[in-house]
Amino acid sequence: MSVVRPSLVELRRIAASYGFDLSDAELEQLGAVGDGTLASYARLDQMSAPILPVKYRRDAGWAPSEQENPLNAWAWRCSVKGAASGKLKGRKIALKDNICLAGIPLRNGSAILDGFIPNEDATVVTRILDAGGEIVGKAVCESFCCSANSHTCDGNPVQNPANPLYSTGGSSSGCGALLASGVVEMALGGDQGGSIRLPASWCGIVGLKPTYGLVPYSGIFPIEPTLDHVGPMTKTVADAALLLEVIAGEDGLDPRQIHVRTAPYTEALTGGMSGLRIAVVQEGFGWEGASEVEVDETVRAAVRKMELLGATVAEVSVPLHRDAIHIAYGIYMEGATAFMVSGDGMGFNWRGHYLLGLRDFYGRARRARPNDFPATVKLLALFGQYMSDRYNGHYYSKAQNLARMLRAAYDAVLADADLLVMPTTPMKPMLIPVNPDWPTYFRAAFGTGVNAVASDITGHPAISIPCGHVDWMPIGMMLVGRHFDESTVLRAAQAFEQGGV
């Protein structure tokens, strides 16, 4: 592309938006001075910027037929094979459709991105392929990943294999359905407010949100960079440990990766539950208007099994946990509006890798078809922009400061305990809303993550593991550990998986 000199009309508009009182003569003079900077942009146009590498051959894949997509969980099918050997040799893996796989469409759950095909592989993709894995497709996610339920993608709702009338949870909805139905063994999901763990809970699988920054986010469509996580979704804890072992570690491109500590996670799956100190967070139970008694009782029964397996269990109180959802909205509304919407999906002011092709395509597309945003993103943009305009970022800033208090509150309990425990979701899977009015639509989209969102804010690792059923539908228990102590989280989860259900 080439940079076009701004016209007087454009300069006048921009000046008015900032409240500058400038005459046309002054604007003309400033425009002439600014012409000198355009030479730098001209030079940038002549230079080639680095892109994420694409190391393995692939074809364009195919759109799944109705017959091969009974749960509406596939966004695209393909077969991208990696190295001839490695830890993931023979494993078939799905990617949430916000992760770049070069040559394969990326839709992020939205028609706005129809036609976008990345030319880069996300770091996690390259690591999977280097380890011998085969990527067999992109899994449906909710539109712009802005829902904790499975009714908001631009397409048919993703159905729960346990009962197709029920939601899988979101926003990694397709990953949950594909794993629970046995179509794939592993998947990569994304988590900004529980979006790995909520589908794991409702689909009866394992979902691990790693420590913030442990796994590089390079090459993945973001929502809000202080909340973005990517991690394993699998059928078993052992597979979660294996996949994490492959994808964890610094890539030199994601500035969120500070003092990252990795471990041989598959070697941590021994030792059982004996000696582990479990802290049951009282505030994770009994949410007014959200918690269902049967779900709380199922998780408490699972905790008693952990005690029988050798853990020491104590009740603890973390009062600020109940405010995590409010802190999250304070960050999410303004932060995601500025970064994901008005920032064209990439934002500004950080030193990480920018997906130029995605930014260019999405920047044009969102301006051309803004009405194709889902109601969730429209609500986000309306109120996020309002709060920023009216209060000058005050509440975003306050929420980020409170996030450190919440992290400290978790750390204080984890100084005397190895793990925190609570329900992943306070309720069993919901019916998929059919032609819902907006209050019903939004209650389903936003009402399930009250427990899960806290560890997105604090950055602690958290795993959801199946712990029972209510009305024949799966229920998940969440274990939260210390920063970069995924080994203990996985050890406990493995012990429970093998001896707890």
C-alpha positions in Angstrom: 0.0 0.0 0.0 1.0 3.6 -0.2 0.2 6.4 2.3 -2.1 9.1 1.1 -1.5 12.7 2.2 -4.4 13.8 4.5 -6.7 16.4 3.0 -7.7 19.6 4.7 -11.1 18.1 5.3 -9.5 15.1 7.1 -7.2 17.3 9.2 -10.2 19.5 10.1 -12.2 16.4 11.2 -9.4 15.1 13.3 -8.7 18.4 14.9 -12.4 18.7 15.9 -12.3 15.2 17.4 -9.5 16.3 19.7 -11.0 19.7 20.4 -8.2 21.6 18.7 -9.1 25.1 17.7 -7.1 25.5 14.5 -7.8 27.7 11.5 -7.6 26.3 7.9 -4.4 28.3 7.4 -2.9 26.7 10.5 -4.0 23.3 9.4 -2.4 23.9 6.0 0.9 24.8 7.7 0.8 21.7 9.9 -0.1 19.6 6.9 3.0 20.9 5.1 5.2 20.1 8.1 3.7 16.7 8.4 4.5 15.9 4.8 8.1 15.4 5.9 7.0 12.4 8.1 5.3 10.7 5.2 8.7 9.9 3.7 9.2 7.5 6.7 6.0 5.8 5.8 7.0 5.5 2.2 10.2 3.9 3.3 8.3 1.5 5.6 6.3 0.5 2.5 9.6 -0.6 0.8 10.7 -2.8 3.7 9.7 -6.4 4.5 8.7 -7.2 8.1 9.2 -10.6 9.6 6.3 -13.1 9.8 5.9 -16.2 11.9 7.4 -19.2 10.1 5.5 -21.8 8.1 7.6 -25.0 8.2 5.3 -27.8 7.0 3.4 -28.3 3.8 -0.4 -28.3 3.7 -3.3 -27.9 1.3 -6.3 -25.7 1.7 -8.4 -28.2 3.5 -12.2 -28.3 3.1 -15.5 -27.1 4.6 -17.0 -29.9 6.6 -20.2 -31.5 5.3 -23.3 -31.8 7.5 -22.6 -35.5 7.8 -19.1 -35.0 9.2 -20.2 -32.2 11.4 -23.2 -33.4 13.4 -22.5 -31.2 16.5 -21.7 -28.1 14.4 -18.3 -28.2 16.0 -16.0 -28.0 13.0 -15.2 -24.7 11.4 -12.9 -26.2 8.8 -11.2 -29.5 8.2 -7.7 -30.2 7.1 -4.7 -32.5 7.5 -1.5 -30.7 8.4 1.2 -33.2 9.3 4.3 -32.3 11.2 7.7 -33.9 11.8 8.2 -37.7 11.3 8.7 -38.2 15.0 8.2 -36.5 18.3 6.1 -36.5 21.5 2.9 -35.9 19.6 3.5 -38.4 16.8 0.2 -40.0 15.8 -1.9 -37.5 17.7 -4.8 -35.7 16.0 -5.3 -32.1 17.3 -7.9 -29.4 16.7 -7.3 -25.7 17.0 -9.8 -23.2 18.3 -10.6 -21.0 15.3 -8.8 -17.9 16.7 -5.4 -19.5 16.2 -3.5 -18.8 12.9 -2.8 -21.9 10.8 -1.3 -20.6 7.5 -3.3 -21.4 4.4 -6.4 -22.3 6.4 -9.3 -19.9 7.0 -9.6 -18.1 10.3 -13.1 -16.9 11.2 -13.0 -16.4 14.9 -16.6 -17.4 15.0 -17.7 -14.4 12.9 -18.8 -13.7 9.3 -16.8 -10.5 9.5 -13.7 -12.5 8.9 -15.1 -14.5 6.0 -12.3 -14.8 3.4 -9.4 -14.2 5.7 -6.6 -16.8 5.3 -3.5 -16.3 7.4 0.0 -16.6 6.0 1.6 -17.4 9.4 1.6 -20.3 11.8 1.1 -19.4 15.5 4.0 -20.4 17.7 1.9 -23.1 19.3 1.1 -24.5 15.9 4.8 -24.8 14.9 5.5 -26.4 18.3 2.8 -29.0 17.8 4.0 -29.8 14.3 7.6 -29.9 15.4 6.6 -32.5 17.9 5.0 -34.8 15.2 1.4 -33.9 15.8 -1.2 -33.7 13.0 -3.6 -30.7 13.0 -6.9 -32.0 11.6 -9.0 -28.9 11.6 -10.3 -25.6 13.2 -12.9 -25.9 15.9 -15.8 -23.5 16.0 -15.6 -20.8 18.6 -18.1 -18.2 19.7 -18.2 -14.9 17.7 -15.0 -13.0 18.7 -14.8 -15.4 21.6 -17.2 -13.2 23.5 -19.5 -15.7 25.2 -19.3 -18.4 27.8 -22.1 -20.4 26.1 -22.4 -22.0 22.6 -25.2 -20.1 20.9 -23.3 -16.9 19.7 -21.2 -18.1 16.8 -22.2 -17.1 13.2 -23.6 -20.5 12.4 -25.6 -23.2 14.1 -25.0 -23.5 17.8 -22.5 -26.1 18.9 -24.3 -29.0 20.6 -23.2 -31.0 23.7 -22.5 -34.6 22.9 -24.2 -35.6 26.2 -27.5 -34.1 24.9 -27.6 -32.0 21.8 -30.3 -29.7 23.3 -27.7 -28.4 25.7 -24.8 -26.0 25.4 -21.1 -27.1 25.5 -20.1 -23.8 27.2 -17.9 -21.3 25.5 -16.1 -19.8 24.0 -14.0 -22.8 23.0 -17.2 -24.6 22.3 -16.2 -26.7 19.3 -13.1 -28.0 21.0 -15.3 -29.3 23.9 -17.7 -31.0 21.6 -15.0 -32.6 19.4 -13.2 -34.0 22.4 -16.2 -35.2 24.3 -17.5 -37.0 21.1 -14.1 -38.7 20.6 -13.4 -37.1 17.2 -10.0 -35.8 18.4 -7.7 -36.6 21.3 -6.4 -33.1 21.9 -7.3 -29.5 21.2 -6.0 -26.0 21.9 -8.5 -23.6 23.4 -8.3 -20.0 24.5 -9.3 -18.5 27.9 -10.0 -14.9 28.8 -12.9 -15.5 31.3 -13.0 -19.3 31.5 -13.3 -20.2 27.8 -11.1 -23.4 28.1 -12.5 -24.6 31.5 -16.2 -23.8 31.0 -16.6 -26.1 27.9 -14.4 -28.7 29.8 -16.8 -28.7 32.7 -19.9 -29.0 30.7 -18.5 -31.6 28.2 -16.8 -33.8 30.8 -13.3 -33.3 29.6 -10.0 -31.8 30.9 -9.3 -28.1 30.3 -6.1 -26.4 31.5 -5.6 -22.7 31.6 -1.9 -22.3 32.1 -0.1 -19.6 34.1 -0.3 -16.2 32.4 2.5 -16.1 29.9 3.6 -19.7 30.2 2.4 -20.4 26.6 3.1 -17.8 24.0 0.1 -16.1 22.5 1.9 -15.1 19.3 -0.2 -15.7 16.2 -3.6 -15.8 18.0 -6.5 -13.3 17.7 -6.5 -11.5 21.0 -9.3 -10.0 23.1 -7.4 -8.2 25.9 -3.7 -8.8 26.3 -3.7 -8.8 30.1 -6.3 -11.6 30.1 -5.4 -13.7 27.0 -4.4 -17.3 27.6 -4.1 -20.4 25.4 -3.9 -24.0 26.7 -4.7 -27.7 26.3 -8.1 -29.3 26.2 -7.9 -33.1 26.2 -9.7 -36.3 27.2 -7.2 -37.1 29.9 -4.9 -35.3 32.4 -1.9 -37.2 31.0 -2.7 -35.7 27.5 -3.0 -32.2 29.0 0.4 -32.6 30.6 1.9 -33.9 27.3 0.4 -31.1 25.2 1.5 -28.4 27.7 5.0 -29.8 27.7 5.2 -29.3 23.9 3.7 -25.8 23.8 5.1 -24.1 26.9 8.1 -21.8 27.1 9.2 -18.4 25.8 9.3 -17.7 22.0 11.0 -14.3 22.2 8.0 -12.7 20.5 5.4 -12.3 23.3 6.4 -9.7 25.9 4.0 -11.2 28.4 6.5 -14.0 28.9 8.5 -12.8 31.8 10.6 -15.1 34.0 8.8 -18.1 32.5 9.5 -21.4 34.3 8.7 -24.7 32.5 8.9 -28.3 33.7 8.7 -31.8 32.5 5.0 -32.0 33.2 4.5 -35.6 32.2 7.0 -36.6 34.9 4.8 -34.8 37.5 1.9 -37.3 37.1 3.2 -39.5 40.0 3.0 -39.1 43.7 -0.7 -39.3 44.0 -2.8 -37.1 46.3 -0.9 -37.9 49.5 0.4 -34.9 51.3 -1.3 -32.3 49.1 -3.0 -29.5 51.0 -6.3 -28.5 49.5 -8.0 -25.2 50.3 -11.8 -25.2 49.5 -12.7 -21.6 48.7 -16.0 -20.9 50.4 -16.9 -18.1 48.1 -16.7 -20.4 45.1 -20.0 -22.1 46.3 -23.4 -20.7 47.0 -23.6 -17.9 44.4 -27.0 -16.3 44.7 -28.9 -16.6 41.5 -26.2 -18.8 39.9 -25.2 -21.8 42.0 -27.2 -25.0 41.9 -27.2 -27.0 45.1 -26.6 -30.3 43.2 -23.5 -28.9 41.5 -22.1 -27.6 44.8 -22.8 -31.0 46.5 -21.2 -32.9 43.6 -18.0 -30.9 43.9 -17.9 -31.2 47.7 -18.3 -34.9 47.3 -15.3 -34.9 45.0 -13.3 -33.0 47.6 -14.1 -35.7 50.1 -12.7 -38.2 47.7 -9.6 -36.2 47.4 -9.3 -36.4 51.2 -9.8 -40.2 51.1 -7.0 -40.3 48.5 -4.6 -38.7 51.0 -5.0 -34.9 50.7 -5.4 -32.6 53.6 -8.5 -30.5 53.2 -9.4 -27.2 54.8 -12.1 -24.5 54.2 -10.7 -21.0 53.5 -12.3 -17.6 52.7 -11.2 -15.3 49.9 -13.8 -12.5 50.1 -12.4 -10.7 47.1 -13.1 -13.8 44.9 -16.8 -12.7 44.9 -15.6 -9.4 43.3 -13.6 -11.0 40.5 -16.4 -10.8 38.1 -16.7 -7.1 38.7 -13.0 -6.5 38.3 -13.1 -8.6 35.1 -15.8 -6.4 33.6 -13.8 -3.3 34.5 -10.8 -4.6 32.5 -12.7 -6.4 29.8 -15.2 -3.8 28.7 -12.8 -0.9 28.0 -9.7 -3.0 27.3 -11.3 -5.2 24.7 -13.0 -2.3 23.1 -9.7 -0.5 22.7 -7.7 -3.5 21.7 -10.0 -5.9 19.8 -12.5 -3.5 18.3 -11.2 0.0 17.8 -7.6 -1.3 17.8 -8.3 -3.6 14.9 -7.6 -6.7 16.8 -3.9 -5.8 17.5 -3.9 -2.6 19.5 -0.8 -0.5 20.1 2.0 0.1 22.6 3.5 -3.3 23.0 6.6 -5.1 21.6 5.0 -8.4 20.6 4.5 -9.8 17.2 1.8 -8.1 15.1 -0.3 -10.1 12.6 -0.2 -7.6 9.8 -2.4 -9.5 7.5 -5.0 -10.1 10.1 -5.0 -6.5 11.2 -5.3 -5.2 7.6 -8.1 -7.6 6.7 -10.1 -7.2 9.9 -9.6 -3.4 10.0 -11.2 -3.1 6.6 -13.9 -5.7 7.3 -15.1 -4.4 10.6 -15.6 -0.9 9.0 -17.4 -2.4 6.0 -19.8 -4.6 7.9 -20.1 -3.5 11.6 -23.6 -4.8 11.8 -22.3 -8.3 11.6 -20.7 -8.0 15.0 -22.6 -10.2 17.5 -24.8 -8.5 20.1 -22.1 -9.4 22.7 -19.5 -7.3 20.9 -21.9 -4.5 20.3 -22.7 -4.3 24.0 -19.0 -4.4 24.8 -18.2 -1.6 22.4 -21.1 0.6 23.4 -20.4 0.5 27.1 -16.6 0.1 26.8 -16.4 3.3 24.7 -18.9 5.1 27.0 -16.8 4.3 30.1 -13.6 5.5 28.4 -15.2 8.6 27.0 -17.0 9.6 30.2 -14.5 8.5 32.8 -11.2 8.7 31.0 -10.1 5.2 31.8 -10.5 5.6 35.5 -12.4 2.3 36.0 -10.1 0.3 33.8 -7.1 1.6 35.7 -8.8 0.9 39.1 -9.7 -2.6 38.0 -6.2 -3.4 37.0 -4.9 -2.2 40.4 -7.6 -4.3 42.1 -6.4 -7.3 40.0 -3.1 -7.2 41.9 -5.0 -7.3 45.2 -6.9 -10.4 44.0 -3.7 -12.0 42.9 -2.2 -11.3 46.4 -5.3 -12.7 48.1 -4.9 -16.0 46.1 -1.1 -16.0 46.8 -1.8 -15.6 50.6 -3.9 -18.7 50.7 -1.5 -20.6 48.4 1.3 -19.9 50.9 -0.3 -22.5 53.2 -2.0 -24.7 50.6 -1.0 -26.4 47.4 -4.3 -25.9 45.6 -7.5 -24.0 45.7 -10.7 -25.9 44.8 -14.2 -24.8 43.7 -16.8 -25.7 41.1 -15.6 -24.7 37.6 -19.2 -23.5 36.8 -21.8 -23.0 39.5 -24.5 -24.6 37.4 -25.0 -27.7 35.2 -25.1 -27.2 31.4 -27.8 -24.9 30.1 -30.3 -25.6 27.4 -29.2 -23.9 24.1 -31.5 -20.8 23.9 -33.8 -21.0 20.8 -34.7 -17.6 19.3 -33.9 -15.9 22.6 -34.9 -12.4 23.5 -31.8 -10.2 24.4 -32.1 -10.7 28.2 -32.1 -14.5 27.7 -29.3 -14.2 25.1 -27.0 -12.2 27.4 -27.8 -14.2 30.6 -26.7 -17.4 28.8 -23.6 -15.7 27.3 -22.3 -14.1 30.4 -23.7 -15.9 33.4 -21.5 -18.9 33.9 -17.9 -17.7 34.5 -18.1 -16.3 38.0 -15.6 -18.7 39.4 -13.4 -19.2 36.4 -12.7 -15.6 35.6 -10.7 -14.9 38.8 -7.7 -16.9 37.7 -7.6 -15.1 34.3 -7.2 -11.9 36.2 -4.7 -13.3 38.7 -2.8 -15.4 36.1 -2.8 -18.5 38.3 -2.9 -21.9 36.5 -6.3 -23.6 36.8 -7.6 -26.9 35.5 -11.2 -28.2 35.2 -11.6 -32.0 35.6 -14.7 -34.1 35.4 -16.0 -34.9 38.9 -19.5 -36.3 38.4 -22.9 -35.7 36.8 -26.2 -33.9 37.6 -29.2 -35.0 35.6 -26.9 -37.0 33.4 -24.9 -33.9 32.4 -21.2 -33.5 33.3 -19.9 -31.4 36.1 -16.4 -30.0 36.5 -14.2 -29.3 39.5 -11.5 -26.6 39.3 -8.1 -26.8 40.9 -6.0 -23.6 41.0 -2.3 -23.6 41.8 0.6 -21.3 42.3 2.2 -19.4 39.4 4.2 -21.8 37.1 3.4 -24.8 39.4 1.4 -26.6 36.8 3.2 -29.8 37.9 1.2 -29.8 41.2 -2.0 -29.0 39.5 -1.6 -31.8 37.0 -0.4 -34.3 39.7 -3.5 -33.7 41.8 -5.8 -33.8 38.7 -4.2 -37.1 37.6 -4.6 -38.6 41.1 -8.3 -37.7 41.2 -8.9 -38.9 37.6 -7.4 -42.3 38.4 -9.0 -42.7 41.8 -11.7 -40.2 42.3 -14.6 -40.9 40.1 
